Amino acid sequence: MAELACSHFQHVRHDPPWTSRPWVISPAGRQSMLGYGLVCHKCAAGAPPDRESR
């Protein structure tokens, strides 16, 4: 589960053949992707925040 700067959460899964994210399988792979930008589909839909802003 990714915590996004916009106060939303987003599941990030490795689910071939639809989504190939082999880096989610290992702790080192997940660590290597910290800070990587993700498109927030909840923001695009106008959804309220999942948590309070920090």
Secondary structure, DSSP 8 states (H G I E B T S, - for coil): -EE-TTS-EE----BTTTB--GGGSSHHHHHHTTT-----HHHHTT---SS---
